[in-house]
Amino acid sequence: MATQATAAHRLSFLQIAVVVQTLTIFAQAVSAGLLLTSSYGETLHSAGARVMYGASMLYLLAAVLAWKPGGGSPRPVWQASGFLALASAQVVLGIAHVPSVHLPLGVLMFGLSILALVRS
């Protein structure tokens, strides 16, 4: 009985991590619009990038915690690892000012995060 409650708790932590990640990516899209129209947009987008990267690390941590102790599928770990790799590429492309790849990758990441949210 306690094992089932613990597994359900880990699953909900994974869901929360995916929700946080999705919301931070959406906030990045909003701050990207502000980047083009206001003086404080760059500051918000830069801070949001750090938060989004942290959220993708949280997602990976939640996936590992749901998999390793509970004996669940390693699939979410692979998905979260891939997402962290995409987030890393996104940060590098943003710093290098390569919007021709940075913007489509951001859209892809948002779509994949929505897909992960629906699947969890």
C-alpha positions in Angstrom: 0.0 0.0 0.0 2.8 2.4 0.9 4.6 1.5 -2.3 1.6 2.4 -4.4 1.3 5.8 -2.7 5.0 6.4 -3.2 4.8 5.5 -6.9 1.8 7.8 -7.3 3.7 10.6 -5.6 6.7 10.2 -8.0 4.4 10.2 -11.0 2.8 13.4 -9.8 6.3 15.0 -9.3 7.1 14.0 -12.9 3.9 15.7 -14.1 4.6 18.8 -12.1 8.1 19.0 -13.6 6.6 18.7 -17.1 4.1 21.4 -16.4 6.8 23.7 -15.0 8.9 23.1 -18.1 6.1 23.8 -20.5 5.1 27.0 -18.7 8.7 28.2 -18.7 9.0 27.6 -22.4 5.8 29.5 -23.0 7.1 32.4 -20.9 10.2 32.3 -23.1 8.0 32.8 -26.1 6.4 35.8 -24.5 9.7 37.3 -23.4 11.0 36.8 -27.0 8.2 39.0 -28.2 9.1 41.6 -25.5 12.7 41.3 -26.6 11.7 42.7 -30.0 9.4 45.5 -28.6 10.8 46.7 -25.3 14.0 47.7 -23.5 13.6 45.2 -20.7 12.8 42.2 -23.0 16.4 41.1 -23.2 16.7 41.0 -19.4 13.5 38.9 -19.1 14.5 36.6 -21.9 18.0 36.0 -20.4 16.6 35.3 -17.0 13.9 33.1 -18.4 16.5 31.1 -20.2 18.1 30.2 -16.9 14.8 29.3 -15.4 13.9 27.2 -18.5 17.2 25.3 -18.3 16.7 24.7 -14.6 13.2 23.4 -15.4 14.6 20.9 -17.9 17.0 19.7 -15.3 14.2 19.3 -12.8 12.3 17.3 -15.4 15.3 15.0 -15.8 15.6 14.6 -12.0 11.9 13.8 -11.7 12.2 11.2 -14.5 15.1 9.5 -12.8 13.3 9.5 -9.5 10.2 8.0 -11.1 12.3 5.3 -12.9 15.2 4.2 -10.6 13.6 3.5 -7.2 10.2 2.5 -8.5 11.4 0.3 -11.3 9.4 2.1 -13.9 10.2 2.5 -17.6 13.4 4.3 -18.5 11.6 6.0 -21.4 10.9 9.3 -19.6 14.6 9.5 -18.6 15.6 9.3 -22.3 13.0 11.9 -23.2 14.1 14.2 -20.4 17.7 13.7 -21.4 16.9 14.6 -25.0 15.1 17.6 -23.9 18.0 18.8 -21.7 20.2 18.4 -24.8 17.8 20.5 -26.9 17.7 23.1 -24.1 21.5 23.2 -24.1 21.6 23.7 -27.8 18.9 26.4 -27.5 21.1 28.3 -24.9 24.2 28.0 -27.1 22.3 29.2 -30.2 20.7 32.1 -28.2 24.1 33.3 -26.9 25.5 33.0 -30.4 22.6 35.1 -31.8 21.5 32.5 -34.4 17.7 33.2 -34.5 17.3 31.2 -37.8 17.8 28.0 -35.7 17.0 29.4 -32.2 13.4 30.3 -33.0 12.3 27.0 -34.7 14.1 25.0 -32.1 12.1 26.9 -29.4 8.8 26.1 -31.2 9.9 22.4 -31.5 10.7 22.3 -27.8 7.3 23.8 -26.9 5.6 21.2 -29.0 7.6 18.4 -27.5 6.9 19.6 -24.0 3.2 19.8 -24.7 3.4 16.2 -26.0 5.3 15.1 -22.9 2.6 16.8 -20.8 -0.2 15.0 -22.6 1.6 11.6 -22.3 2.2 12.0 -18.6 
